[in-house]
Amino acid sequence: MYGNLKRGEDTEQMGVIDWANWNLQRFPELKMLYHVPNGGKRNPAEAARFKAMGVKAGVPDLCLPVPMNGYAGLYIEMKYSNNKTDGSAERMDQEPKGIRLQSDGMLWRHRSNSRTGSVLAGQQNNSDRSNE
């Protein structure tokens, strides 16, 4: 589906963006969905440039800055297969940011591609503020 790319978090996220693009008629607010380039492997010079531009570790992968159902917006941290937010150093960066996002009125979720579309669509009537 995505050329020769190995299936992983990147292709799962591409699938979410494809889903969002296919559902723009039904949910026009999805046109505001964007990716935050906060991770990935970079050479040292590029990593330094991104850091100087304000990239922060632990920021969720996707953002939908649309107020809805009592939330100021939606942030989604994508995970693939065994790449889960657990007790790892990555989680230690992500957890405080997610808690802060929630305290600021955002909806924050960890998701695999199989469930992200339902979170995006469910934001229309989701009143649960807990992190699943």
C-alpha positions as CSV (number, residue, x, y, z in Angstrom):
1,M,0.0,0.0,0.0
2,Y,2.9,2.4,0.8
3,G,5.4,1.2,-1.7
4,N,8.3,-0.7,-0.2
5,L,7.9,0.6,3.3
6,K,8.0,-2.0,6.1
7,R,4.8,-2.1,8.1
8,G,5.3,-0.2,11.3
9,E,4.3,2.9,13.2
10,D,4.9,5.1,10.1
11,T,2.6,3.1,7.9
12,E,0.0,2.8,10.6
13,Q,0.0,6.6,10.9
14,M,-0.2,7.0,7.1
15,G,-3.3,4.7,7.3
16,V,-4.9,7.1,9.9
17,I,-4.3,10.1,7.6
18,D,-5.7,8.1,4.7
19,W,-8.8,7.3,6.8
20,A,-9.2,10.9,7.8
21,N,-8.9,12.1,4.2
22,W,-11.5,9.5,3.1
23,N,-13.9,10.8,5.9
24,L,-13.6,14.5,5.3
25,Q,-17.2,14.7,3.9
26,R,-18.5,13.1,7.1
27,F,-16.2,14.9,9.5
28,P,-15.0,18.1,7.9
29,E,-12.9,19.0,11.0
30,L,-10.5,16.2,10.0
31,K,-8.9,18.6,7.6
32,M,-7.2,20.1,10.6
33,L,-5.5,16.8,11.6
34,Y,-1.7,17.0,11.3
35,H,1.4,15.1,12.2
36,V,4.0,16.4,14.7
37,P,7.5,15.6,13.5
38,N,8.8,14.8,17.0
39,G,10.5,11.4,16.5
40,G,12.4,9.3,14.1
41,K,16.0,8.6,13.4
42,R,18.0,11.6,12.3
43,N,21.7,12.4,11.8
44,P,23.2,14.6,14.5
45,A,23.2,17.8,12.4
46,E,19.5,17.3,11.5
47,A,18.6,16.4,15.1
48,A,20.3,19.6,16.3
49,R,18.4,21.7,13.7
50,F,15.1,20.1,14.7
51,K,15.8,20.7,18.4
52,A,16.7,24.4,17.6
53,M,13.4,24.6,15.8
54,G,11.5,23.5,18.9
55,V,10.9,19.8,18.5
56,K,10.3,18.2,21.9
57,A,10.6,14.6,22.9
58,G,7.4,13.0,24.1
59,V,4.9,15.1,22.2
60,P,2.1,13.0,20.7
61,D,2.3,12.1,17.0
62,L,-1.0,13.5,15.7
63,C,-3.0,16.6,16.7
64,L,-6.5,17.6,15.9
65,P,-6.9,21.1,17.2
66,V,-10.7,21.3,17.1
67,P,-12.7,22.0,20.2
68,M,-15.5,19.4,20.6
69,N,-17.6,17.9,23.4
70,G,-15.8,19.8,26.2
71,Y,-12.3,19.1,25.0
72,A,-10.0,21.8,23.5
73,G,-8.6,19.3,21.0
74,L,-7.3,15.8,20.5
75,Y,-3.7,14.4,20.6
76,I,-2.9,10.8,19.6
77,E,0.2,8.9,20.4
78,M,0.6,6.2,17.7
79,K,2.1,2.8,18.6
80,Y,2.6,-0.3,16.5
81,S,2.7,-3.9,17.7
82,N,5.1,-4.3,20.6
83,N,6.1,-0.6,20.4
84,K,3.8,0.3,23.3
85,T,4.1,3.1,25.8
86,D,5.0,1.2,29.0
87,G,7.7,1.8,31.6
88,S,10.2,2.8,29.0
89,A,12.2,6.1,28.9
90,E,9.9,7.1,25.9
91,R,6.9,6.7,28.2
92,M,8.5,8.8,30.9
93,D,8.7,11.7,28.3
94,Q,5.2,11.1,27.0
95,E,3.2,10.5,30.2
96,P,3.8,14.0,31.8
97,K,3.0,15.7,28.5
98,G,-0.2,13.7,28.1
99,I,-1.2,14.5,31.7
100,R,-0.5,18.2,31.0
101,L,-2.5,18.0,27.8
102,Q,-5.5,16.5,29.7
103,S,-5.2,19.1,32.4
104,D,-5.3,21.8,29.7
105,G,-8.6,20.4,28.4
106,M,-7.3,18.2,25.6
107,L,-8.3,14.6,24.9
108,W,-5.1,12.5,24.8
109,R,-5.0,8.9,23.6
110,H,-2.5,6.1,22.9
111,R,-3.7,4.2,19.8
112,S,-2.8,1.6,17.2
113,N,-4.1,2.1,13.7
114,S,-6.9,-0.4,14.2
115,R,-8.6,1.8,16.8
116,T,-7.5,5.4,15.9
117,G,-10.3,6.0,13.4
118,S,-12.8,5.1,16.0
119,V,-11.2,7.6,18.4
120,L,-11.3,10.4,15.7
121,A,-14.9,9.6,14.9
122,G,-15.8,9.1,18.5
123,Q,-14.6,12.5,19.5
124,Q,-17.9,13.7,18.1
125,N,-19.7,12.3,21.2
126,N,-16.9,11.2,23.6
127,S,-17.3,12.6,27.1
128,D,-14.8,10.2,28.8
129,R,-11.6,12.2,29.7
130,S,-9.7,9.2,30.9
131,N,-6.6,7.9,29.1
132,E,-7.3,4.5,27.6
